[in-house]
Amino acid sequence: MEVRPHILSKISMDTFTLLGYSVGGEESVVVAPELDVCFDIGRCPHAALTANNVLLTHGHTDHSVGLVYYFAQRDFQGIEGGKAIVPKRLVDPLENLIRAWGRVDGQIPPYHLIPVTDGDDYEIRRGLIARCFATKHVPGSLGFSVIDVRHKLKSEFTELTGPELVEQKKKGVEITNRIEVPLVAYLGDTAADNYSDLPCVRDAKALLVECTFYEKDHLDRARAGRHVHIKDLPKILEGMNNERIIITHVTRRTHIGAAAKMVRKILPAELQEKTCFLMSREFAPKNDE
């Protein structure tokens, strides 16, 4: 029997990198080292231990099973400060799970669970936030968008000196405009929805979107599990302004090469050029010769 190593795919953007592994029903984990986040945790590959913030979309084991290992290994290696930002309804079950495993292991590792819900913002570090939004998968499931928050001086104050600007601030005058630049949006598992209505998703530089099923006779499977079928993909991507669209969560029922051919047939050319599969070695599907 051939044993295949666990290798994370790598996609490089201008200012950040995405390292991930995503196979439907098996494991989903995407690490963005420069942003200090891990979208879902999968079985917690080594690269995930370096992220101080785990953004957990839902509790299915292929997305969450490595969370206890994440906390235990960081404690073992002397890495402090790890947090899991999780849907509010999962906090109690996850605490019970961590404590139960602590009884098995002999000790409970330090852990920090932060409950969030639709519309919440979580500060990763100064000037960088994770915005939560509801997804259509299981009750309480969430997606996340990591956003670069900047403050630009309003045009009417550009001619003022430093002390003059300080004086305006003392008076309570708002001298800057808040500018949000979405960097990466991760939908996790979801059924089709109008995610392009959300600026933090629509305008993200990179969009990670699941498309689990491809065969015609798998449409019922997609609907039952609240997953995306390729038939849904054009509608989901309509109106998106992303620089790159990265497809995740393909099942082993469909070979990536076959899935890429189907994508070429169903997406318009302008979307094909910027769409890839996380688990493919090629950035974008190429036209058939």
ChimeraX attribute file (.defattr): number of C-alpha atoms within 10 A of each C-alpha:
attribute: neighborCount
match mode: 1-to-1
recipient: residues
	/A:1	3
	/A:2	4
	/A:3	5
	/A:4	6
	/A:5	6
	/A:6	8
	/A:7	11
	/A:8	18
	/A:9	16
	/A:10	19
	/A:11	19
	/A:12	10
	/A:13	14
	/A:14	6
	/A:15	8
	/A:16	13
	/A:17	16
	/A:18	22
	/A:19	19
	/A:20	26
	/A:21	22
	/A:22	24
	/A:23	18
	/A:24	20
	/A:25	15
	/A:26	16
	/A:27	22
	/A:28	24
	/A:29	29
	/A:30	29
	/A:31	28
	/A:32	23
	/A:33	17
	/A:34	11
	/A:35	23
	/A:36	16
	/A:37	23
	/A:38	27
	/A:39	28
	/A:40	31
	/A:41	31
	/A:42	25
	/A:43	21
	/A:44	22
	/A:45	20
	/A:46	9
	/A:47	16
	/A:48	27
	/A:49	22
	/A:50	18
	/A:51	20
	/A:52	20
	/A:53	23
	/A:54	27
	/A:55	28
	/A:56	25
	/A:57	30
	/A:58	24
	/A:59	19
	/A:60	13
	/A:61	16
	/A:62	20
	/A:63	26
	/A:64	22
	/A:65	17
	/A:66	20
	/A:67	23
	/A:68	23
	/A:69	18
	/A:70	26
	/A:71	23
	/A:72	21
	/A:73	16
	/A:74	19
	/A:75	17
	/A:76	10
	/A:77	9
	/A:78	9
	/A:79	14
	/A:80	12
	/A:81	14
	/A:82	19
	/A:83	19
	/A:84	23
	/A:85	22
	/A:86	25
	/A:87	25
	/A:88	15
	/A:89	16
	/A:90	18
	/A:91	18
	/A:92	12
	/A:93	11
	/A:94	17
	/A:95	15
	/A:96	12
	/A:97	14
	/A:98	22
	/A:99	16
	/A:100	14
	/A:101	16
	/A:102	15
	/A:103	11
	/A:104	10
	/A:105	11
	/A:106	9
	/A:107	13
	/A:108	17
	/A:109	20
	/A:110	15
	/A:111	19
	/A:112	15
	/A:113	18
	/A:114	14
	/A:115	16
	/A:116	21
	/A:117	19
	/A:118	17
	/A:119	12
	/A:120	13
	/A:121	18
	/A:122	18
	/A:123	12
	/A:124	16
	/A:125	11
	/A:126	9
	/A:127	12
	/A:128	21
	/A:129	21
	/A:130	25
	/A:131	23
	/A:132	27
	/A:133	24
	/A:134	20
	/A:135	23
	/A:136	18
	/A:137	19
	/A:138	17
	/A:139	11
	/A:140	20
	/A:141	26
	/A:142	28
	/A:143	26
	/A:144	28
	/A:145	26
	/A:146	27
	/A:147	25
	/A:148	18
	/A:149	14
	/A:150	14
	/A:151	12
	/A:152	11
	/A:153	13
	/A:154	12
	/A:155	10
	/A:156	9
	/A:157	13
	/A:158	11
	/A:159	9
	/A:160	11
	/A:161	10
	/A:162	9
	/A:163	9
	/A:164	12
	/A:165	17
	/A:166	14
	/A:167	12
	/A:168	15
	/A:169	13
	/A:170	10
	/A:171	9
	/A:172	9
	/A:173	11
	/A:174	11
	/A:175	17
	/A:176	15
	/A:177	12
	/A:178	10
	/A:179	12
	/A:180	17
	/A:181	16
	/A:182	25
	/A:183	23
	/A:184	27
	/A:185	27
	/A:186	26
	/A:187	24
	/A:188	26
	/A:189	29
	/A:190	24
	/A:191	21
	/A:192	22
	/A:193	14
	/A:194	12
	/A:195	20
	/A:196	17
	/A:197	11
	/A:198	12
	/A:199	15
	/A:200	24
	/A:201	29
	/A:202	21
	/A:203	20
	/A:204	25
	/A:205	19
	/A:206	25
	/A:207	26
	/A:208	24
	/A:209	23
	/A:210	28
	/A:211	27
	/A:212	28
	/A:213	27
	/A:214	23
	/A:215	15
	/A:216	10
	/A:217	9
	/A:218	15
	/A:219	17
	/A:220	13
	/A:221	14
	/A:222	20
	/A:223	14
	/A:224	10
	/A:225	13
	/A:226	17
	/A:227	25
	/A:228	27
	/A:229	23
	/A:230	24
	/A:231	18
	/A:232	17
	/A:233	18
	/A:234	14
	/A:235	15
	/A:236	18
	/A:237	20
	/A:238	14
	/A:239	14
	/A:240	19
	/A:241	18
	/A:242	22
	/A:243	16
	/A:244	22
	/A:245	26
	/A:246	21
	/A:247	21
	/A:248	28
	/A:249	26
	/A:250	25
	/A:251	17
	/A:252	13
	/A:253	12
	/A:254	13
	/A:255	11
	/A:256	17
	/A:257	12
	/A:258	11
	/A:259	19
	/A:260	21
	/A:261	14
	/A:262	16
	/A:263	21
	/A:264	19
	/A:265	11
	/A:266	15
	/A:267	18
	/A:268	11
	/A:269	12
	/A:270	8
	/A:271	22
	/A:272	20
	/A:273	18
	/A:274	16
	/A:275	24
	/A:276	23
	/A:277	27
	/A:278	29
	/A:279	21
	/A:280	16
	/A:281	12
	/A:282	10
	/A:283	17
	/A:284	19
	/A:285	20
	/A:286	12
	/A:287	12
	/A:288	6
	/A:289	3
